[in-house]
Amino acid sequence: MKLDTTNENPLYAALRRFWHPVAYSSDVLDKPIEVTLLGRSLVVARLNGDVRAMDSRCPHKGTNLALGQIVDDTIECPYHGWRFNLNGQCVRTPAREELVDSIRASVQTYAVAEQAGMVWVCLEEPEFAAPEFPELNDPSYRVLQGPTYDWKTSSPRRLENFVDFSHFAYVHDGTIGSRKNPRVNAVDVWREGHVLRFDRSGVKEPGVGLKKKLLGLTEEWIEPVNEYHVTMPHTVHLKRTFPNGKRYVLFMSASPVDEHTTRSFWWQARDFGTEPVYDAFFMDFEAEVLAQDKPIIESQQPVWISLRPRDPSERERPMRDADVVTMEYRRWLGELSMKKEAV
């Protein structure tokens, strides 16, 4: 199904062809839940053992189906008991059972994938496969599910923040960067299938606190190798390998709730300090980094990056080498957006 995208931001409209997380798998149990994706209210539920997604509005009297319950592998509307099966078809109208076939009521269903410990939804025919998080089931890692967080920004802005190297020295001075080392050299950026790849090494960051102790390192400055996989359009997998071979992984996907709100789903994995007693430390560390980023990213204007800006007030001035990742990411987003416009 193609939705009406008249007068919409072309990039925002193009996102309907891609997978976006709407919930963690652990959140979808024995009750339907409401989620919002690209401004559309959906109900997500497990029916016949599989996760399904459909419009949340009951066609009878407009009630939100997410307020209902699962009965006999159908979603039962809380208002009048109408039931909808896994294909979105109404299969019961209790007030007049004999009319269910003639009414032919239904709700629109959408593509769903359950991968990387998340439920992903695509509102149109998926352009690419859903992202992978191989460490999730790797016994050598301690894996933690991060709490979702909402920022008042667009999903491309959130993704760019994650892979913007030159902000580390200023926004994260003392955590993952240092004002003493602001220089950013160019990295090689390439495409593999639907993934944007780049690695970054030889960059010193502060070696402080419990993290340094758990790593078993003594140096004042640490130089990890950072491997980035950006599954287009908004998912990033970062594997950090430290000088002694220890690994720390972050997996984050930015989901466009609507044009002005982005919800981030994320996982953390580590193969050092794997005792549960250290979980709070690692989660608090990431929370500190995110708290530093949030006000900066929410201040950016315009909210949506302008791939082909006409208004001078929307133009940005990328810096050679330092912004090569941003430039390549936006180039690919532009191609995807133009493809959407041509459809």
Order of alpha helices (4+ residues) and beta strands (2+ residues): alpha-beta-beta-beta-beta-beta-beta-beta-beta-alpha-beta-beta-beta-beta-alpha-alpha-beta-beta-beta-alpha-beta-beta-beta-beta-beta-alpha-alpha
